[in-house]
Amino acid sequence: MIKSLIFDLNDTLDNTNEAIIRAFEAVLKKHFPAITQSKLQKFAEELMVFFWQADRLADLSYPEWTMEDIIKHCVKKWANSEAIEIDIDIFTRDYNAIRKRHLIIKPKMAKLIKGLPSYLLKFIISQGNSKGDIIDLLQQSNLAESDFTEIISTRLFKEENKPSINILKYILKKYSLKPEECLMIGDDVCADLMPAKILGMKTVLISNYVDELSISDSQLPPLIKKYIG
C-alpha cells in the first residue's frame, strides 16, 4: 500500500520550462529592443539549451551552485557562442525577476494536492530553490507548507544534488517508510526516477516531451508500426 507521495518540484509541480522560456524572451526584448521575432525565438531557444546544460553541470559537479549561478553560467556560454557583449549580472538579475512572475504551481497539480487523502505523507524535493522560495510559490496557488509533510531543498544536504539516493533514504528513515510504500513523481528519469527505482520505490514520469512510452522492448514494435504504417 502506498503511504507516501514524493514530488519533484521543477516542471513536475510547477511550470519551470514554460517560465524559463517566457523569461528569456522578455529579458531579451528588454536588452535588445530592436530584435526581430525570429532572432528572439532563436536566442531564447539557445538560452534554454544552455540553461539545461548548466543545470546538469550543477547536478554532476557543482552542487553548491544556486539558481543564480546556473543562470550566469548559461548566459555567459550563450553570449560567448553568439559573440554578444552583455552585462551578465544585470541580465541575470532581470531574468530572475521576470521568471518569478511567470512561475506557478500548475493548476491541475494544485487541485490534485488539495484532493489527496489526509493519511498520505506528501513531500517536495527541490534543487536550487530555498525553502522560503518554495513556500512563497505554494502560497501563490493557495497551497501552504502545511499541505506537505516536509519540503526538502537539496541546499540542506551538503554537496548533495539530484539524482540523490541519500535524500530519499533520509525520507525513508525519518518517517519509518519502506521503499514499496513510496511513489516518486518526477519529470526526469535520471534525476528523479532512477534513484527511487534503485531503492525499490514506485515511479511515475510526467513529461510534455513524450508522445509515446514503451516500458518494455516488446511494446516498441507496435508503437513504431503505428507511425510508419
C-alpha positions, -999 to +999 in steps of 0.1 A: +000+000+000+013+034-009+017+057+021+038+084+007+040+106-024+073+123-032+070+151-057+098+167-077+091+205-079+107+218-111+084+211-141+065+185-121+045+205-097+055+239-113+058+252-148+096+257-148+102+251-186+074+275-196+085+301-171+121+299-183+114+304-220+090+333-213+115+349-190+143+346-216+120+361-243+111+390-220+146+398-209+159+396-245+133+421-256+143+444-228+181+442-235+177+441-273+146+463-282+152+461-319+154+423-320+134+406-347+108+379-337+128+352-355+160+362-337+142+365-304+129+329-307+163+316-318+181+333-289+155+322-263+157+285-275+196+287-274+195+300-239+171+273-229+195+246-241+224+263-223+203+265-192+197+228-191+234+221-198+243+243-169+217+227-147+230+193-154+266+205-148+255+217-114+240+183-108+272+165-116+300+188-105+288+219-086+262+210-060+268+243-043+255+264-072+224+284-067+199+291-095+216+325-100+249+307-105+233+284-131+218+313-150+251+333-150+269+303-164+242+298-190+242+334-201+280+336-203+281+305-225+254+318-248+269+353-251+303+337-260+287+315-286+270+344-303+299+369-297+275+393-279+286+419-254+263+418-224+264+426-187+258+391-173+250+403-138+222+427-150+209+402-175+207+375-148+190+399-123+164+409-148+158+372-158+153+361-122+128+389-115+108+381-147+109+344-142+094+347-107+064+365-122+058+336-146+065+307-123+034+290-108+023+257-094+003+240-123-034+245-115-042+208-120-013+198-097-026+222-070-060+207-073-045+172-071-026+181-039-057+195-022-078+164-031-053+138-018-063+117+012-051+131+045-034+098+055-008+102+027+026+116+036+035+142+009+070+155+002+085+180-022+121+177-033+136+208-050+170+216-063+185+251-063+155+267-046+154+278-010+126+266+013+113+301+016+110+305-022+092+272-024+067+282+003+061+316-015+054+297-047+029+274-030+011+303-014+006+319-048-015+288-057-034+288-024-013+259-011+007+260+021+037+244+038+011+225+059-002+207+028+030+187+028+047+165+054+081+181+046+096+204+019+131+193+012+156+216-006+188+200-017+206+230-002+200+214+032+222+185+022+259+194+019+273+186-015+241+167-024+223+172-057+199+152-078+200+124-086+202+116-049+196+083-032+206+099+001+177+123+001+153+095-005+170+074+022+166+104+046+128+103+040+126+066+045+145+066+077+129+098+093+093+086+086+098+049+090+088+041+054+095+011+033+105+018-004+075-001-017+053+023+003+065+053-017+056+067-051+081+091-067+067+115-092+090+135-115+098+148-150+134+135-153+141+098-155+178+102-144+174+129-117+141+119-102+130+083-110+162+063-113+174+067-076+138+060-065+136+028-086+170+016-074+157+018-038+125-001-048+100+027-049+072+030-075+077+058-100+056+080-123+070+101-152+054+134-161+066+149-193+054+171-221+082+158-243+070+122-247+045+113-274+046+076-267+060+055-239+074+020-242+081+004-208+094-028-224+112-039-256+081-059-267+059-028-267+082-009-291+075-026-325+037-018-324+044+018-315+069+021-344+044+004-368+017+029-356+038+058-371+053+042-402+023+022-412 
